[in-house]
Amino acid sequence: MALSVVILAAGKGTRMRSNLPKVLHPIAGLSMLEHVIDTAQQLNPTQTVVVAGHGIEQVKHQLENSSVTIVEQAQQLGTGHAVDQALPVISDDDQVLVLYGDVPLIKASTLKALTEAQPKSGIGLLTVKLDDPMGYGRIIRDQKGDVVAIVEQKDANAEQLKIDEVNTGILCADATSLKSWLANIDNNNAQGEYYLTDCIAMAAQDGGVTACHPTSAIEVEGVNSRVQLAQLERRYQEAKAHKLLEQGVTLLDPARLDIRGELNCGSDVLIDVNVIIEGNVNIETGAVIGANVILKDCSIGANTVIKANTMIEGAIIGEACSVGPFARIRPGTQLDDEAFIGNFVETKKAVLGKGSKASHLAYLGDAKIGQGVNVGAGVITCNYDGVNKFLTTIEDGAFIGSDTQLIAPVKIGQNATVGAGTTVTKDVPAEELCISRTPQKHIAGWQRPVKKSQHKKEEQ
């Protein structure tokens, strides 16, 4: 049986106090809704249908590159009504899995087990036991222990409120049965809404209800406020940190690591506090990542040290390199093995060969730098003429003195030396010294200029 996924995402989320639809608020840099979609895709559904309402245009914009189908719930008349809006685009032969856009930490393994447990012509229902079930619909079982109904909090009597097994809202059923049950529910309840949970009693009479459980209650926690959003953010990060620790990564403080993408780490990697990972990042064995470092879409080679307060984006860093502190490595940068980038150095589309160094206070943009090159303090590759970008080439063994400007396009030959304070506008041949400073002069009796206001005061 083919699987269709329905994700309910129509609520306004008034407790978020935001103009952004609740489901678009992020966990680890990705909207809650996209977390749910990504998890659902792991089940290989034939289609995923998102039911949107409040802020539907924002939802459409956020998902414009996604293959999901978006349907509108113009009036929020309950979960049963929401699912009913999606069913017209779903084949009667499909199995339907209902998820929620504000429950972002659900695991694919849990959902797979739920879909496999669903009885024919019945419902597979995800339930969980909570120490404090306040606010949740209670699971009603008969004397044999079979699930026969769900009673919402506001409709429950005193005895039912004592039940600690609650409904997560996540369920699966075949489309034909689901359509039939939804056609027979009403809104005769405290909320005046059409509850999806009312299908449970009908399913119990037809094919039965099989209850499954998540591995942890955190999987099914929803978000209704920014406080809950922050709590789930921490739980998400805790899980990521725990996995890294089990893989042999040292985290100096697991509570101060933020992974907002995918991180792949070798063994014996050390990560200091307040490190942020974005996009896809690979860190190889033995690397050390200093405090307050931001890594985005980059690769860090084995035994490389990234020092504190460094930003690296879209770059490939080789083995046994040293970068930072306070360096900014921009997209297109490649450091070969044993290269050295020091404090307050910025690179962009720059390649540094093996063992080359830019120790401090330099800008290297659109540069191809060979092996064993030394770039002094204050060196700038002037790569932009206001319209076009040009390449600076520095060959193996060259020495670039401090406070040098290399006006691209320009080439510095192998083992050439550029003296400090030089402005290079033409190619420098191999082995030669290039210097553009004027002879030093001494002017006796020279007076420093003074401020005009001070000068006028002296005249008076």
DAUR-V51247 format. One line per field, one symbol per residue. phi: phi as a letter, one per 30 degrees, with the letter a starting at -180 (. if undefined). psi: psi as a letter, one per 20 degrees, with the letter a starting at -180 (. if undefined). burial: b if it has 16 or more other ideal C-beta (glycine too) atoms within 10 Angstrom, else e. A space follows every 50 residues. Layout:
# DAUR-V51247
phi=???
psi=???
burial=???
This chain:
# DAUR-V51247
phi=.dcccccdbcddidddhbddeedcdcchibeeddedddddddchddabcc ccbdidddddddcdcccdcccccdcdcjdddddddddeccdddddcccbb dcbdcdcdddddddddddddibbcbcbacbdbdejcdcdccdddjddbab cdedcddedddddcdbddjdabaddddddddddcdbcdadciccdddddd dddddccjbcccbddaddecdcbbbdddddddeddddddddddddddjcc cdbedbbbcclbccbddhdcbddidccbicbbbdeidbcddidccbhbbc ddidccdeiccbbibccddhdbbjdhcbcceidbcdeidbbcdhccbahc ccdeidbbdahbbbbhbccddidccddidbcdcbcjbccbcccbdeidbc ddhcccdddabcddidbcdeiccccbecddicccbbddedbbcdidcddb dedddddddd
psi=pqppppopkiqhlhihlqipqgiiqqplipqgghggggghhiilqhqppp oqepkhhhggghjhjqjqppqpnhpnkrhghghhhhhhjpqhiqpppprp ijmijqqhhghghghhipqpjappporqpqhnjpiqpqppqahijqpirp pqgiiqrhghiipiprpiiprqrqggggggghijqrkmrhikrophiihg hhhhheirppprqrhqhhhjprpirhghghghghhghgggggggghijpp ohnhilpoolcpppprqkpppaqkpppqboppprpjqporqkqppplrpp rpjqporqkqpppkqopaqkrpparlqoorqiqporqjqppaqlppqplp pprpjqpnhqlqpnplpopbqkqporqjpponipjigqqqppporpjqpo rqkqpooqpqpprpjqpoqqjqooiqqorqiqpppjqqqpqpoqjppqqr qghgghhhh.
burial=eebbbbbbbbbebeebeeeebbbbbbbbeebbbbbbbebbeeeebebbbb bbbbbbeebeebbeebebbbbebeeebbbbbbbbbbbeebeeebbbbbbb bbbbbbbeebbebbbeebeeebbbbbbbeeeebeebbbbbbeeeeebbbb bbeebbeeebeebebbbbbbbbbbbebbbebbeebeeebeeebbbbbbbb bbbbebbbbbbbbbeeebbbbbbeeeeebeebbebbbeebbeebeeeebe beebebbbbbbebebbeebebbbbbbbbeebbbbebbbbbbbbbbbbbbb bbbbbbbbbbbbbebbbbbbbbbbbebbbbebbbbbbbbbbbbebbbbbb bbbbbbbbbbbbbbbbbbbbbbbbbbbbbbbbbeeeeeeeebbbbbbbbb bbebbbbbebbbbbebbbbebbebeeebeeeeebeeeeeeeeeeeeeeee eeeeeeeeee
